[in-house]
């Protein structure tokens, strides 16, 4: 960076300002940060909910905007493109709005059991809402870096949480064993009795659903025989009268 650039006074956007040597490095950081947030929104879309995901996607896309349209240099005597500086301000505003609204939407979608579980989210909101109040101070550059560091820590925490939740979510994903469990039971039920082990039959783990066609036929015949063997007092009376009429007098 030029000798006139002050890390404490000048913001992050000014390190990628128009006409600055090696400004492409800071712009590449913006792009990589945006890509990481977009990937994270895809990973955490279920936990974040539709509104939270949309807001964080807005954050990620806006990072591309601030990289594509750099701000004016801190040297006001230097020439710059006014439209690029204006668009940079617009995308910088949507970055802040997307992050704050996204964190609030994620808190609502999570339905946290207590306020203590929301401490990281509340801390991120407090920092990102209070720092812009000191935009005109001489330490704006340092404060803005703290704000972006806060956003980076919040997203890193979400990425870590997403990595921990990924195995649990994969159980219900398409193609998983849990989703195919009803189909596996149906296939097992349609299989011949020989495909079922004797231990499964004795333990009763297969249940009535897993019975083969031959066993199902035996069960139906047994049920019909049981119904025929049920005592009917009316029929029994008629049978006895017929037998008595056949006796010799």
BAROPA-211854 format. One record per residue (C-alpha): z, y, x; residue number from 1; chain; residue in one letter. Coordinates in pm, 1 decimal. Each point is the difference from the previous one (the first is absolute). Layout:
# BAROPA-211854
<r><w>Z</w><v>Y</v><u>X</u><i>NUM</i><ch>A</ch><aa>A</aa></r>
...
# end
This chain:
# BAROPA-211854
<r><w>0.0</w><v>0.0</v><u>0.0</u><i>1</i><ch>A</ch><aa>X</aa></r>
<r><w>-51.7</w><v>358.7</v><u>114.9</u><i>2</i><ch>A</ch><aa>X</aa></r>
<r><w>289.7</w><v>176.2</v><u>169.8</u><i>3</i><ch>A</ch><aa>X</aa></r>
<r><w>40.2</w><v>233.3</v><u>-296.7</u><i>4</i><ch>A</ch><aa>X</aa></r>
<r><w>79.1</w><v>-291.0</v><u>-233.1</u><i>5</i><ch>A</ch><aa>X</aa></r>
<r><w>372.0</w><v>-28.3</v><u>-78.6</u><i>6</i><ch>A</ch><aa>X</aa></r>
<r><w>118.8</w><v>-332.2</v><u>-140.5</u><i>7</i><ch>A</ch><aa>X</aa></r>
<r><w>301.8</w><v>155.8</v><u>-168.4</u><i>8</i><ch>A</ch><aa>X</aa></r>
<r><w>-185.4</w><v>289.6</v><u>-158.3</u><i>9</i><ch>A</ch><aa>X</aa></r>
<r><w>-346.0</w><v>-138.8</v><u>-81.1</u><i>10</i><ch>A</ch><aa>X</aa></r>
<r><w>-50.3</w><v>-271.0</v><u>-257.1</u><i>11</i><ch>A</ch><aa>X</aa></r>
<r><w>-170.5</w><v>-336.3</v><u>22.0</u><i>12</i><ch>A</ch><aa>X</aa></r>
<r><w>-314.3</w><v>128.9</v><u>-167.6</u><i>13</i><ch>A</ch><aa>X</aa></r>
<r><w>-41.1</w><v>263.5</v><u>268.9</u><i>14</i><ch>A</ch><aa>X</aa></r>
<r><w>-15.8</w><v>-271.3</v><u>265.6</u><i>15</i><ch>A</ch><aa>X</aa></r>
<r><w>-322.1</w><v>-107.8</v><u>-175.5</u><i>16</i><ch>A</ch><aa>X</aa></r>
<r><w>-121.3</w><v>352.8</v><u>-70.5</u><i>17</i><ch>A</ch><aa>X</aa></r>
<r><w>-356.2</w><v>123.4</v><u>26.4</u><i>18</i><ch>A</ch><aa>X</aa></r>
<r><w>-132.5</w><v>67.4</v><u>347.2</u><i>19</i><ch>A</ch><aa>X</aa></r>
<r><w>287.9</w><v>-177.2</v><u>181.5</u><i>20</i><ch>A</ch><aa>X</aa></r>
<r><w>-72.8</w><v>-237.6</v><u>284.6</u><i>21</i><ch>A</ch><aa>X</aa></r>
<r><w>97.5</w><v>-361.0</v><u>-66.0</u><i>22</i><ch>A</ch><aa>X</aa></r>
<r><w>72.6</w><v>82.8</v><u>-364.6</u><i>23</i><ch>A</ch><aa>X</aa></r>
<r><w>-170.4</w><v>-327.0</v><u>-90.5</u><i>24</i><ch>A</ch><aa>X</aa></r>
<r><w>313.7</w><v>-186.8</v><u>114.1</u><i>25</i><ch>A</ch><aa>X</aa></r>
<r><w>218.0</w><v>162.2</v><u>-265.0</u><i>26</i><ch>A</ch><aa>X</aa></r>
<r><w>-274.6</w><v>-44.3</v><u>-260.9</u><i>27</i><ch>A</ch><aa>X</aa></r>
<r><w>-22.7</w><v>-369.6</v><u>85.7</u><i>28</i><ch>A</ch><aa>X</aa></r>
<r><w>375.8</w><v>-27.2</v><u>-51.1</u><i>29</i><ch>A</ch><aa>X</aa></r>
<r><w>-44.6</w><v>150.6</v><u>-347.5</u><i>30</i><ch>A</ch><aa>X</aa></r>
<r><w>-269.4</w><v>-255.7</v><u>-83.1</u><i>31</i><ch>A</ch><aa>X</aa></r>
<r><w>201.7</w><v>-295.6</v><u>128.0</u><i>32</i><ch>A</ch><aa>X</aa></r>
<r><w>305.5</w><v>116.1</v><u>-191.4</u><i>33</i><ch>A</ch><aa>X</aa></r>
<r><w>-208.7</w><v>26.5</v><u>-316.8</u><i>34</i><ch>A</ch><aa>X</aa></r>
<r><w>-147.3</w><v>-346.0</v><u>47.9</u><i>35</i><ch>A</ch><aa>X</aa></r>
<r><w>346.6</w><v>-147.4</v><u>51.5</u><i>36</i><ch>A</ch><aa>X</aa></r>
<r><w>128.8</w><v>156.5</v><u>-323.1</u><i>37</i><ch>A</ch><aa>X</aa></r>
<r><w>-303.1</w><v>-120.8</v><u>-196.6</u><i>38</i><ch>A</ch><aa>X</aa></r>
<r><w>51.8</w><v>-352.8</v><u>132.2</u><i>39</i><ch>A</ch><aa>X</aa></r>
<r><w>370.1</w><v>20.6</v><u>-83.0</u><i>40</i><ch>A</ch><aa>X</aa></r>
<r><w>-76.8</w><v>116.6</v><u>-354.1</u><i>41</i><ch>A</ch><aa>X</aa></r>
<r><w>-214.6</w><v>-311.0</v><u>-45.0</u><i>42</i><ch>A</ch><aa>X</aa></r>
<r><w>281.1</w><v>-216.3</v><u>134.4</u><i>43</i><ch>A</ch><aa>X</aa></r>
<r><w>276.7</w><v>158.0</v><u>-209.5</u><i>44</i><ch>A</ch><aa>X</aa></r>
<r><w>-188.8</w><v>79.2</v><u>-321.3</u><i>45</i><ch>A</ch><aa>X</aa></r>
<r><w>219.4</w><v>-232.8</v><u>-207.6</u><i>46</i><ch>A</ch><aa>X</aa></r>
<r><w>328.5</w><v>140.1</v><u>128.7</u><i>47</i><ch>A</ch><aa>X</aa></r>
<r><w>-120.4</w><v>360.7</v><u>-15.8</u><i>48</i><ch>A</ch><aa>X</aa></r>
<r><w>-155.8</w><v>-14.7</v><u>-344.2</u><i>49</i><ch>A</ch><aa>X</aa></r>
<r><w>-330.9</w><v>162.9</v><u>-101.1</u><i>50</i><ch>A</ch><aa>X</aa></r>
<r><w>122.0</w><v>360.5</v><u>21.8</u><i>51</i><ch>A</ch><aa>X</aa></r>
<r><w>173.5</w><v>-42.6</v><u>334.7</u><i>52</i><ch>A</ch><aa>X</aa></r>
<r><w>-300.7</w><v>-182.2</v><u>142.7</u><i>53</i><ch>A</ch><aa>X</aa></r>
<r><w>-236.5</w><v>275.3</v><u>-118.3</u><i>54</i><ch>A</ch><aa>X</aa></r>
<r><w>216.5</w><v>272.5</v><u>153.4</u><i>55</i><ch>A</ch><aa>X</aa></r>
<r><w>23.9</w><v>-171.6</v><u>336.9</u><i>56</i><ch>A</ch><aa>X</aa></r>
<r><w>-373.6</w><v>-65.8</v><u>-5.8</u><i>57</i><ch>A</ch><aa>X</aa></r>
<r><w>-37.9</w><v>374.0</v><u>-53.0</u><i>58</i><ch>A</ch><aa>X</aa></r>
<r><w>211.8</w><v>51.7</v><u>310.1</u><i>59</i><ch>A</ch><aa>X</aa></r>
<r><w>-217.6</w><v>-236.5</v><u>203.0</u><i>60</i><ch>A</ch><aa>X</aa></r>
<r><w>-330.2</w><v>148.3</v><u>-114.2</u><i>61</i><ch>A</ch><aa>X</aa></r>
<r><w>126.9</w><v>353.6</v><u>60.4</u><i>62</i><ch>A</ch><aa>X</aa></r>
<r><w>67.5</w><v>-91.6</v><u>361.8</u><i>63</i><ch>A</ch><aa>X</aa></r>
<r><w>-373.9</w><v>-50.9</v><u>33.9</u><i>64</i><ch>A</ch><aa>X</aa></r>
<r><w>-48.6</w><v>345.9</v><u>-149.0</u><i>65</i><ch>A</ch><aa>X</aa></r>
<r><w>220.8</w><v>181.9</v><u>251.0</u><i>66</i><ch>A</ch><aa>X</aa></r>
<r><w>-181.5</w><v>-183.6</v><u>280.0</u><i>67</i><ch>A</ch><aa>X</aa></r>
<r><w>-345.8</w><v>83.0</v><u>-133.1</u><i>68</i><ch>A</ch><aa>X</aa></r>
<r><w>80.2</w><v>367.4</v><u>-64.7</u><i>69</i><ch>A</ch><aa>X</aa></r>
<r><w>210.8</w><v>138.2</v><u>286.3</u><i>70</i><ch>A</ch><aa>X</aa></r>
<r><w>210.5</w><v>310.8</v><u>-33.3</u><i>71</i><ch>A</ch><aa>X</aa></r>
<r><w>-51.0</w><v>328.3</v><u>179.3</u><i>72</i><ch>A</ch><aa>X</aa></r>
<r><w>136.1</w><v>27.4</v><u>357.4</u><i>73</i><ch>A</ch><aa>X</aa></r>
<r><w>332.3</w><v>172.1</v><u>63.0</u><i>74</i><ch>A</ch><aa>X</aa></r>
<r><w>-186.4</w><v>266.7</v><u>192.4</u><i>75</i><ch>A</ch><aa>X</aa></r>
<r><w>-106.7</w><v>225.9</v><u>-284.5</u><i>76</i><ch>A</ch><aa>X</aa></r>
<r><w>-253.6</w><v>171.4</v><u>221.8</u><i>77</i><ch>A</ch><aa>X</aa></r>
<r><w>-198.6</w><v>-324.0</v><u>35.1</u><i>78</i><ch>A</ch><aa>X</aa></r>
<r><w>-292.3</w><v>-69.3</v><u>-231.5</u><i>79</i><ch>A</ch><aa>X</aa></r>
<r><w>38.9</w><v>-266.7</v><u>-270.0</u><i>80</i><ch>A</ch><aa>X</aa></r>
<r><w>-164.8</w><v>-130.2</v><u>-316.6</u><i>81</i><ch>A</ch><aa>X</aa></r>
<r><w>182.5</w><v>143.9</v><u>-297.2</u><i>82</i><ch>A</ch><aa>X</aa></r>
<r><w>-103.7</w><v>-271.0</v><u>-248.4</u><i>83</i><ch>A</ch><aa>X</aa></r>
<r><w>128.7</w><v>-275.8</v><u>227.7</u><i>84</i><ch>A</ch><aa>X</aa></r>
<r><w>331.5</w><v>178.8</v><u>32.7</u><i>85</i><ch>A</ch><aa>X</aa></r>
<r><w>22.7</w><v>36.7</v><u>-379.5</u><i>86</i><ch>A</ch><aa>X</aa></r>
<r><w>-77.6</w><v>-366.5</v><u>-64.2</u><i>87</i><ch>A</ch><aa>X</aa></r>
<r><w>250.8</w><v>-97.3</v><u>265.5</u><i>88</i><ch>A</ch><aa>X</aa></r>
<r><w>270.0</w><v>191.2</v><u>-187.5</u><i>89</i><ch>A</ch><aa>X</aa></r>
<r><w>-97.4</w><v>-174.2</v><u>-325.3</u><i>90</i><ch>A</ch><aa>X</aa></r>
<r><w>18.6</w><v>-348.7</v><u>151.4</u><i>91</i><ch>A</ch><aa>X</aa></r>
<r><w>325.0</w><v>85.1</v><u>179.5</u><i>92</i><ch>A</ch><aa>X</aa></r>
<r><w>149.0</w><v>94.5</v><u>-337.3</u><i>93</i><ch>A</ch><aa>X</aa></r>
<r><w>-112.9</w><v>-325.7</v><u>-160.3</u><i>94</i><ch>A</ch><aa>X</aa></r>
<r><w>159.3</w><v>-191.1</v><u>288.8</u><i>95</i><ch>A</ch><aa>X</aa></r>
<r><w>340.0</w><v>148.6</v><u>-76.7</u><i>96</i><ch>A</ch><aa>X</aa></r>
<r><w>-43.7</w><v>-39.5</v><u>-374.9</u><i>97</i><ch>A</ch><aa>X</aa></r>
<r><w>-121.9</w><v>-359.0</v><u>31.1</u><i>98</i><ch>A</ch><aa>X</aa></r>
<r><w>293.6</w><v>-104.2</v><u>213.6</u><i>99</i><ch>A</ch><aa>X</aa></r>
<r><w>270.6</w><v>166.7</v><u>-211.8</u><i>100</i><ch>A</ch><aa>X</aa></r>
<r><w>-146.0</w><v>-115.4</v><u>-332.3</u><i>101</i><ch>A</ch><aa>X</aa></r>
<r><w>-63.5</w><v>-344.8</v><u>145.8</u><i>102</i><ch>A</ch><aa>X</aa></r>
<r><w>359.4</w><v>-46.4</v><u>113.9</u><i>103</i><ch>A</ch><aa>X</aa></r>
<r><w>131.5</w><v>109.7</v><u>-340.4</u><i>104</i><ch>A</ch><aa>X</aa></r>
<r><w>-240.0</w><v>-235.0</v><u>-181.0</u><i>105</i><ch>A</ch><aa>X</aa></r>
<r><w>99.6</w><v>-289.1</v><u>225.6</u><i>106</i><ch>A</ch><aa>X</aa></r>
<r><w>367.9</w><v>64.0</v><u>-72.4</u><i>107</i><ch>A</ch><aa>X</aa></r>
<r><w>-71.3</w><v>-14.3</v><u>-373.1</u><i>108</i><ch>A</ch><aa>X</aa></r>
<r><w>-210.8</w><v>-316.1</v><u>33.1</u><i>109</i><ch>A</ch><aa>X</aa></r>
<r><w>265.1</w><v>-181.5</v><u>204.0</u><i>110</i><ch>A</ch><aa>X</aa></r>
<r><w>279.1</w><v>48.4</v><u>-258.5</u><i>111</i><ch>A</ch><aa>X</aa></r>
<r><w>261.3</w><v>-9.3</v><u>273.0</u><i>112</i><ch>A</ch><aa>X</aa></r>
<r><w>342.6</w><v>-129.2</v><u>-110.2</u><i>113</i><ch>A</ch><aa>X</aa></r>
<r><w>197.0</w><v>287.0</v><u>160.4</u><i>114</i><ch>A</ch><aa>X</aa></r>
<r><w>-48.6</w><v>332.8</v><u>168.3</u><i>115</i><ch>A</ch><aa>X</aa></r>
<r><w>100.6</w><v>-149.7</v><u>333.0</u><i>116</i><ch>A</ch><aa>X</aa></r>
<r><w>-314.5</w><v>-211.1</v><u>4.1</u><i>117</i><ch>A</ch><aa>X</aa></r>
<r><w>-200.9</w><v>322.1</v><u>-41.8</u><i>118</i><ch>A</ch><aa>X</aa></r>
<r><w>157.2</w><v>179.0</v><u>299.3</u><i>119</i><ch>A</ch><aa>X</aa></r>
<r><w>-309.8</w><v>-38.6</v><u>225.2</u><i>120</i><ch>A</ch><aa>X</aa></r>
<r><w>-224.4</w><v>136.5</v><u>-274.1</u><i>121</i><ch>A</ch><aa>X</aa></r>
<r><w>236.2</w><v>288.0</v><u>-79.0</u><i>122</i><ch>A</ch><aa>X</aa></r>
<r><w>28.8</w><v>88.6</v><u>368.6</u><i>123</i><ch>A</ch><aa>X</aa></r>
<r><w>-378.4</w><v>7.2</v><u>37.9</u><i>124</i><ch>A</ch><aa>X</aa></r>
<r><w>-29.2</w><v>224.7</v><u>-305.2</u><i>125</i><ch>A</ch><aa>X</aa></r>
<r><w>272.0</w><v>236.7</v><u>122.5</u><i>126</i><ch>A</ch><aa>X</aa></r>
<r><w>-166.2</w><v>44.1</v><u>338.7</u><i>127</i><ch>A</ch><aa>X</aa></r>
<r><w>-355.3</w><v>43.6</v><u>-126.7</u><i>128</i><ch>A</ch><aa>X</aa></r>
<r><w>107.0</w><v>245.2</v><u>-271.9</u><i>129</i><ch>A</ch><aa>X</aa></r>
<r><w>221.5</w><v>217.7</v><u>218.8</u><i>130</i><ch>A</ch><aa>X</aa></r>
<r><w>-207.8</w><v>33.6</v><u>317.8</u><i>131</i><ch>A</ch><aa>X</aa></r>
<r><w>-292.6</w><v>193.0</v><u>-158.1</u><i>132</i><ch>A</ch><aa>X</aa></r>
<r><w>248.0</w><v>278.5</v><u>-80.0</u><i>133</i><ch>A</ch><aa>X</aa></r>
<r><w>4.1</w><v>84.1</v><u>373.2</u><i>134</i><ch>A</ch><aa>X</aa></r>
<r><w>-377.7</w><v>15.6</v><u>38.8</u><i>135</i><ch>A</ch><aa>X</aa></r>
<r><w>4.8</w><v>354.6</v><u>134.6</u><i>136</i><ch>A</ch><aa>X</aa></r>
<r><w>272.7</w><v>-64.1</v><u>259.0</u><i>137</i><ch>A</ch><aa>X</aa></r>
<r><w>-54.8</w><v>-21.9</v><u>374.4</u><i>138</i><ch>A</ch><aa>X</aa></r>
<r><w>97.8</w><v>-366.8</v><u>-1.4</u><i>139</i><ch>A</ch><aa>X</aa></r>
<r><w>-252.7</w><v>-101.0</v><u>-265.5</u><i>140</i><ch>A</ch><aa>X</aa></r>
<r><w>-182.9</w><v>-232.4</v><u>238.0</u><i>141</i><ch>A</ch><aa>X</aa></r>
<r><w>313.4</w><v>-201.7</v><u>75.4</u><i>142</i><ch>A</ch><aa>X</aa></r>
<r><w>102.0</w><v>-11.6</v><u>-367.5</u><i>143</i><ch>A</ch><aa>X</aa></r>
<r><w>-345.4</w><v>-116.9</v><u>-107.5</u><i>144</i><ch>A</ch><aa>X</aa></r>
<r><w>13.9</w><v>-280.0</v><u>252.4</u><i>145</i><ch>A</ch><aa>X</aa></r>
<r><w>335.9</w><v>-105.3</v><u>-140.1</u><i>146</i><ch>A</ch><aa>X</aa></r>
<r><w>-157.0</w><v>-4.2</v><u>-345.9</u><i>147</i><ch>A</ch><aa>X</aa></r>
<r><w>-289.3</w><v>-219.9</v><u>111.4</u><i>148</i><ch>A</ch><aa>X</aa></r>
<r><w>241.8</w><v>-221.4</v><u>191.1</u><i>149</i><ch>A</ch><aa>X</aa></r>
<r><w>198.7</w><v>-42.8</v><u>-321.3</u><i>150</i><ch>A</ch><aa>X</aa></r>
<r><w>-313.2</w><v>-106.2</v><u>-185.7</u><i>151</i><ch>A</ch><aa>X</aa></r>
<r><w>-88.1</w><v>-239.1</v><u>279.9</u><i>152</i><ch>A</ch><aa>X</aa></r>
<r><w>345.6</w><v>-159.9</v><u>-7.8</u><i>153</i><ch>A</ch><aa>X</aa></r>
<r><w>-16.1</w><v>-35.5</v><u>-378.4</u><i>154</i><ch>A</ch><aa>X</aa></r>
<r><w>-340.3</w><v>-170.6</v><u>16.3</u><i>155</i><ch>A</ch><aa>X</aa></r>
<r><w>113.6</w><v>-221.7</v><u>288.3</u><i>156</i><ch>A</ch><aa>X</aa></r>
<r><w>300.2</w><v>-109.8</v><u>-205.3</u><i>157</i><ch>A</ch><aa>X</aa></r>
<r><w>-229.6</w><v>-81.1</v><u>-292.1</u><i>158</i><ch>A</ch><aa>X</aa></r>
<r><w>-229.2</w><v>-197.9</v><u>229.3</u><i>159</i><ch>A</ch><aa>X</aa></r>
<r><w>296.8</w><v>-200.2</v><u>128.3</u><i>160</i><ch>A</ch><aa>X</aa></r>
<r><w>122.0</w><v>-62.2</v><u>-354.6</u><i>161</i><ch>A</ch><aa>X</aa></r>
<r><w>-349.2</w><v>-105.0</v><u>-102.3</u><i>162</i><ch>A</ch><aa>X</aa></r>
<r><w>-13.7</w><v>-248.9</v><u>286.0</u><i>163</i><ch>A</ch><aa>X</aa></r>
<r><w>329.7</w><v>-148.3</v><u>-119.0</u><i>164</i><ch>A</ch><aa>X</aa></r>
<r><w>-111.4</w><v>-16.6</v><u>-363.6</u><i>165</i><ch>A</ch><aa>X</aa></r>
<r><w>-342.7</w><v>-144.6</v><u>75.8</u><i>166</i><ch>A</ch><aa>X</aa></r>
<r><w>105.7</w><v>-369.9</v><u>-1.0</u><i>167</i><ch>A</ch><aa>X</aa></r>
<r><w>179.3</w><v>44.0</v><u>-333.3</u><i>168</i><ch>A</ch><aa>X</aa></r>
<r><w>-300.0</w><v>173.1</v><u>-155.6</u><i>169</i><ch>A</ch><aa>X</aa></r>
<r><w>-237.8</w><v>-262.3</v><u>134.9</u><i>170</i><ch>A</ch><aa>X</aa></r>
<r><w>165.9</w><v>-264.0</v><u>-218.7</u><i>171</i><ch>A</ch><aa>X</aa></r>
<r><w>-149.3</w><v>157.1</v><u>-311.2</u><i>172</i><ch>A</ch><aa>X</aa></r>
<r><w>-334.3</w><v>93.4</v><u>152.0</u><i>173</i><ch>A</ch><aa>X</aa></r>
<r><w>-321.1</w><v>-166.1</v><u>-121.4</u><i>174</i><ch>A</ch><aa>X</aa></r>
<r><w>-40.4</w><v>-341.1</v><u>159.4</u><i>175</i><ch>A</ch><aa>X</aa></r>
<r><w>369.1</w><v>-51.7</v><u>69.8</u><i>176</i><ch>A</ch><aa>X</aa></r>
<r><w>187.0</w><v>-320.7</v><u>-83.6</u><i>177</i><ch>A</ch><aa>X</aa></r>
<r><w>210.7</w><v>166.8</v><u>-267.9</u><i>178</i><ch>A</ch><aa>X</aa></r>
<r><w>-302.9</w><v>131.1</v><u>-184.2</u><i>179</i><ch>A</ch><aa>X</aa></r>
<r><w>-172.1</w><v>-338.5</v><u>13.4</u><i>180</i><ch>A</ch><aa>X</aa></r>
<r><w>309.9</w><v>-193.4</v><u>-101.2</u><i>181</i><ch>A</ch><aa>X</aa></r>
<r><w>-108.0</w><v>-46.5</v><u>-368.2</u><i>182</i><ch>A</ch><aa>X</aa></r>
<r><w>-339.7</w><v>-124.5</v><u>112.8</u><i>183</i><ch>A</ch><aa>X</aa></r>
<r><w>162.8</w><v>-243.7</v><u>240.7</u><i>184</i><ch>A</ch><aa>X</aa></r>
<r><w>218.1</w><v>-138.0</v><u>-281.5</u><i>185</i><ch>A</ch><aa>X</aa></r>
<r><w>-303.6</w><v>-41.0</v><u>-223.5</u><i>186</i><ch>A</ch><aa>X</aa></r>
<r><w>-193.7</w><v>-178.6</v><u>272.4</u><i>187</i><ch>A</ch><aa>X</aa></r>
<r><w>295.9</w><v>-226.7</v><u>62.5</u><i>188</i><ch>A</ch><aa>X</aa></r>
<r><w>29.3</w><v>-74.6</v><u>-370.4</u><i>189</i><ch>A</ch><aa>X</aa></r>
<r><w>-366.1</w><v>-103.1</v><u>-27.0</u><i>190</i><ch>A</ch><aa>X</aa></r>
<r><w>26.7</w><v>-232.2</v><u>300.7</u><i>191</i><ch>A</ch><aa>X</aa></r>
<r><w>25.9</w><v>-378.4</v><u>-58.6</u><i>192</i><ch>A</ch><aa>X</aa></r>
<r><w>346.1</w><v>-155.3</v><u>2.5</u><i>193</i><ch>A</ch><aa>X</aa></r>
<r><w>-62.4</w><v>-161.3</v><u>336.9</u><i>194</i><ch>A</ch><aa>X</aa></r>
<r><w>-9.6</w><v>342.3</v><u>165.2</u><i>195</i><ch>A</ch><aa>X</aa></r>
<r><w>362.7</w><v>62.2</v><u>-95.4</u><i>196</i><ch>A</ch><aa>X</aa></r>
<r><w>263.0</w><v>-144.2</v><u>223.9</u><i>197</i><ch>A</ch><aa>X</aa></r>
<r><w>264.7</w><v>-239.8</v><u>-127.7</u><i>198</i><ch>A</ch><aa>X</aa></r>
<r><w>274.7</w><v>230.4</v><u>124.6</u><i>199</i><ch>A</ch><aa>X</aa></r>
<r><w>-137.8</w><v>286.0</v><u>-211.2</u><i>200</i><ch>A</ch><aa>X</aa></r>
<r><w>-4.6</w><v>-220.8</v><u>-311.0</u><i>201</i><ch>A</ch><aa>X</aa></r>
<r><w>355.2</w><v>-122.2</v><u>56.8</u><i>202</i><ch>A</ch><aa>X</aa></r>
<r><w>140.7</w><v>344.4</v><u>73.0</u><i>203</i><ch>A</ch><aa>X</aa></r>
<r><w>-171.4</w><v>154.7</v><u>-300.8</u><i>204</i><ch>A</ch><aa>X</aa></r>
<r><w>-145.8</w><v>284.9</v><u>204.9</u><i>205</i><ch>A</ch><aa>X</aa></r>
<r><w>-342.5</w><v>-43.7</v><u>-154.1</u><i>206</i><ch>A</ch><aa>X</aa></r>
<r><w>121.2</w><v>49.9</v><u>-355.0</u><i>207</i><ch>A</ch><aa>X</aa></r>
<r><w>-204.9</w><v>-66.7</v><u>-312.8</u><i>208</i><ch>A</ch><aa>X</aa></r>
<r><w>-279.8</w><v>228.9</v><u>118.8</u><i>209</i><ch>A</ch><aa>X</aa></r>
<r><w>-79.4</w><v>-210.9</v><u>304.4</u><i>210</i><ch>A</ch><aa>X</aa></r>
<r><w>-31.2</w><v>-330.6</v><u>-190.7</u><i>211</i><ch>A</ch><aa>X</aa></r>
<r><w>-331.8</w><v>-179.1</v><u>42.0</u><i>212</i><ch>A</ch><aa>X</aa></r>
<r><w>-236.7</w><v>-103.5</v><u>-284.7</u><i>213</i><ch>A</ch><aa>X</aa></r>
<r><w>130.2</w><v>-359.0</v><u>-9.1</u><i>214</i><ch>A</ch><aa>X</aa></r>
<r><w>361.4</w><v>114.7</v><u>-15.0</u><i>215</i><ch>A</ch><aa>X</aa></r>
<r><w>-85.2</w><v>249.7</v><u>-271.3</u><i>216</i><ch>A</ch><aa>X</aa></r>
<r><w>-159.7</w><v>-281.1</v><u>-207.0</u><i>217</i><ch>A</ch><aa>X</aa></r>
<r><w>308.2</w><v>-219.2</v><u>42.8</u><i>218</i><ch>A</ch><aa>X</aa></r>
<r><w>220.1</w><v>284.8</v><u>-112.4</u><i>219</i><ch>A</ch><aa>X</aa></r>
<r><w>-208.7</w><v>56.2</v><u>-313.4</u><i>220</i><ch>A</ch><aa>X</aa></r>
<r><w>4.2</w><v>-373.6</v><u>-85.0</u><i>221</i><ch>A</ch><aa>X</aa></r>
<r><w>374.7</w><v>-12.8</v><u>52.2</u><i>222</i><ch>A</ch><aa>X</aa></r>
<r><w>47.1</w><v>300.8</v><u>-224.1</u><i>223</i><ch>A</ch><aa>X</aa></r>
<r><w>-215.4</w><v>-150.1</v><u>-274.6</u><i>224</i><ch>A</ch><aa>X</aa></r>
<r><w>189.0</w><v>-330.7</v><u>22.1</u><i>225</i><ch>A</ch><aa>X</aa></r>
<r><w>326.2</w><v>187.2</v><u>-20.6</u><i>226</i><ch>A</ch><aa>X</aa></r>
<r><w>-117.1</w><v>179.2</v><u>-311.5</u><i>227</i><ch>A</ch><aa>X</aa></r>
<r><w>-104.1</w><v>-330.5</v><u>-160.6</u><i>228</i><ch>A</ch><aa>X</aa></r>
<r><w>340.6</w><v>-152.3</v><u>79.0</u><i>229</i><ch>A</ch><aa>X</aa></r>
<r><w>188.4</w><v>276.9</v><u>-175.9</u><i>230</i><ch>A</ch><aa>X</aa></r>
<r><w>187.9</w><v>-132.1</v><u>-307.5</u><i>231</i><ch>A</ch><aa>X</aa></r>
<r><w>-132.1</w><v>109.4</v><u>-336.2</u><i>232</i><ch>A</ch><aa>X</aa></r>
<r><w>242.6</w><v>-89.3</v><u>-284.6</u><i>233</i><ch>A</ch><aa>X</aa></r>
<r><w>-264.5</w><v>28.2</v><u>-273.4</u><i>234</i><ch>A</ch><aa>X</aa></r>
<r><w>-243.5</w><v>-231.2</v><u>175.2</u><i>235</i><ch>A</ch><aa>X</aa></r>
<r><w>282.4</w><v>-243.0</v><u>77.0</u><i>236</i><ch>A</ch><aa>X</aa></r>
<r><w>94.7</w><v>-18.8</v><u>-370.0</u><i>237</i><ch>A</ch><aa>X</aa></r>
<r><w>-357.4</w><v>-81.3</v><u>-106.4</u><i>238</i><ch>A</ch><aa>X</aa></r>
<r><w>-27.4</w><v>-269.3</v><u>264.4</u><i>239</i><ch>A</ch><aa>X</aa></r>
<r><w>317.8</w><v>-167.9</v><u>-117.7</u><i>240</i><ch>A</ch><aa>X</aa></r>
<r><w>-116.9</w><v>6.3</v><u>-366.1</u><i>241</i><ch>A</ch><aa>X</aa></r>
<r><w>-330.4</w><v>-162.4</v><u>95.4</u><i>242</i><ch>A</ch><aa>X</aa></r>
<r><w>175.6</w><v>-270.6</v><u>196.9</u><i>243</i><ch>A</ch><aa>X</aa></r>
<r><w>239.6</w><v>-74.7</v><u>-288.6</u><i>244</i><ch>A</ch><aa>X</aa></r>
<r><w>-293.6</w><v>-30.7</v><u>-244.8</u><i>245</i><ch>A</ch><aa>X</aa></r>
<r><w>-155.0</w><v>-267.6</v><u>218.1</u><i>246</i><ch>A</ch><aa>X</aa></r>
<r><w>314.1</w><v>-219.9</v><u>-3.6</u><i>247</i><ch>A</ch><aa>X</aa></r>
<r><w>-24.0</w><v>-315.4</v><u>-222.3</u><i>248</i><ch>A</ch><aa>X</aa></r>
<r><w>200.5</w><v>11.6</v><u>-323.6</u><i>249</i><ch>A</ch><aa>X</aa></r>
# end
